[in-house]
Amino acid sequence: MRYEIIGPLADRFDEVLTPEALAFLVALDSEFAARRVALLDTRRARRARYATGQLPDFLPETAHIRADPSWRVAPPAPGLVDRRVEITGPTDRKMTVNALNSGARVWLADFEDATAPTWHNVIGGQLNLIDALDRRIDFTDGRGKRYALGDQVATIVVRPRGWHLVEKGIAVDGRPISASLVDFGLYLYHCARRQLDAGSGPYFYLPKLETHREARLWNDVFVFAQHYLGLPVGTIRATTLIETITAALEMEEILYELREHSAGLNAGRWDYIFSVIKNFGQWPDFVLPDRSDVTMTVPFMRAYTELLVQTCHRRGAHAIGGMAAFIPSRDPAVNETALARVRADKQREADGGFDGSWVAHPGLVGVCREVFDATLGDRPHQLGRLRDDVQVTAADLLAVDKTPGQVTAAGVRSNVAVALRYVDAWLGGTGAVALWNLMEDAATAEIARCQVWQWLHHGTPLADGGCVTEDLVRSILAEELAALAEGRDDTARERAEAAARIFEDTALGEDLPAFFTTDAYARHLGPSHGARPEQG
């Protein structure tokens, strides 16, 4: 079996792409590539069933797992006992230093939704993690600002890309390798021992899982990788993002499959909303109002978070809350209003039993910490709150029609503007994009374009009069594209036009593509297969 490095070997990339690390990736691919493809086929078949009107439910064949009170996940690993504040962000050099110094207990080092998967971002991000662990990441930027790691830094938890994505920069037997295995494998190979020597461990966040069988695949990957590298089983720990409606119905089963390696569950709110629209958006009972109206207090979202806390604590696992995406502004009035909303959101999570929560910006760490400090006191978590008062049914999780709110012309424009500008930045190599005082990533762009598709599909009435039509959306898109492209050079203008075409293809067609990132990556990002490969 032979591998090819299609991507160019930039400075120091050879420190990541060593023959031994690549051999490990080949071993992972040989063992698990076929199972990954089969599970993706199962995803497509499941979505096709939902298109006929079938709705998901708790699985009768796994009822014995849910009913068995005896099993629990592994106890928290070093660095994952107290997770009251977690910060997320891409693995570029500046964010690496800022996140580790932020005062958060955990940094989610994100190769997924907050990273545009250019070859430089993927391999450069791995190099930054190695340098951070070796404490040689200090640097001075072009403006003379010094970035240096402090004495107390956050625990690193790496989020690899989802099972649906591939990495074009590395081919095995002539085909691109799973992006999940690349991100996971390179970090584990280079950093597991470094982390263990530092008193921590190799920790991961698992994105976009849809079923417990996908969790089983990850668990088998962990067992295989630990044996390959001579690590004790259970060294790896993983927190699973519950960010699909199907995973919400299999939370206990997911914890059970990963129980030797589980570090808990996270309420991945933005992808969860995206998942609901993607799977059921063709049905009128599932039409959602403006994105800003779909808060965590609407009935179907409240049911999901309460069930997550109850499930986790019943099994001894941490329950981590969702994202605060606000970016501090220079406008005091904007800050005052937004920080009050963030505080209320974190207070709701702390009161509901969550053990910690996410923020997207270092400026929000203090707010989140204050709220959880007041709730937790000297305790590292609230696993003892079992939430026996919670009773959630499958119907509660699917009660989208009880969501208050309306669809407005401003909401349509906001979705078009956010999706267009995000995809434009993503094509330019940036995956976490500040837009109108919010940090947007791939998940929020997915919600935006899926809502537009849904409203078009149903000819949804607008609160301001009229309804959502293709002519209306195309008119808004043309106006937003003109504003985005104004004053740009030819290359940047062509990128904006490519972003508009991606929006058209993924929001205005008869069918709703599962992700915008898969086809956009295949056509626009990653190294060209025309590059001269390094072979092994």
GISULZI-V346839 format. One record per backbone hydrogen bond with DSSP energy under -1.0 kcal/mol. NH is the residue of the N-H (numbers start at 1). CO is the residue of the C=O. If there is no record, write none. Layout:
nh;co
NH;CO
NH;CO
This chain:
nh;co
4;171
5;534
6;169
7;169
10;8
13;10
15;12
16;13
17;13
18;16
22;18
23;19
24;20
25;21
26;22
27;23
28;24
29;25
30;26
31;27
32;28
33;29
36;32
37;33
38;34
39;35
40;36
41;37
42;38
43;39
44;40
45;41
46;42
47;43
48;44
49;45
50;46
51;47
52;49
53;50
54;49
63;60
66;62
67;63
68;64
73;315
74;259
80;77
86;357
87;106
88;359
89;108
96;92
97;93
98;94
99;95
100;96
101;97
102;99
105;85
106;85
107;155
108;87
109;107
109;157
110;89
111;159
115;112
118;116
122;118
123;119
124;120
125;121
126;122
127;123
128;124
129;125
130;126
131;127
132;128
133;129
134;130
136;131
139;147
141;145
144;141
147;139
154;100
155;105
157;107
158;203
159;109
165;162
167;177
171;4
172;175
173;2
175;172
177;167
177;170
179;165
182;178
183;179
184;180
185;181
186;182
187;183
188;184
189;185
190;186
191;187
192;188
195;191
196;192
197;193
198;194
199;196
200;195
204;237
205;158
206;239
215;211
216;212
217;213
218;214
219;215
220;216
221;217
222;218
223;219
224;220
225;221
226;222
227;223
228;224
229;225
231;226
235;232
237;202
238;261
239;204
240;264
241;206
242;266
243;241
248;244
250;247
254;250
255;251
256;252
257;253
258;254
259;256
261;258
262;258
263;238
265;318
266;240
267;320
268;266
269;267
272;268
273;269
274;270
275;271
276;272
277;273
278;274
279;275
280;276
281;277
283;280
286;283
287;284
290;406
293;290
294;291
295;293
298;295
302;298
303;299
304;300
305;301
306;302
307;303
308;304
309;305
310;306
311;307
312;308
313;309
314;310
315;311
317;312
320;265
321;356
327;437
335;331
336;332
337;333
338;334
339;335
340;336
341;337
342;338
343;339
344;340
345;341
346;342
347;343
348;344
349;345
350;346
351;347
352;348
353;350
354;349
355;319
358;322
359;86
360;324
364;361
365;362
368;364
369;365
370;366
371;367
372;368
373;369
374;370
375;371
376;372
377;373
379;376
385;382
386;384
390;387
397;393
398;394
399;396
400;398
402;399
403;400
412;408
413;409
414;410
415;411
416;412
417;413
418;414
419;415
420;416
421;417
422;418
423;419
424;420
425;421
426;422
427;423
428;424
429;426
430;425
433;440
435;438
438;435
439;325
440;433
442;113
445;441
446;442
447;443
448;444
449;445
450;446
451;447
452;448
453;449
454;450
455;451
456;452
457;453
458;454
460;455
462;466
463;407
465;462
468;460
473;469
474;470
475;471
476;472
477;473
478;474
479;475
480;476
481;477
482;478
483;479
484;480
485;481
486;482
488;485
493;489
494;490
495;491
496;492
497;493
498;494
499;495
500;496
501;497
502;498
503;499
504;500
505;501
506;502
507;503
508;504
520;516
521;517
522;518
523;519
524;520
525;521
531;528
534;5
536;3
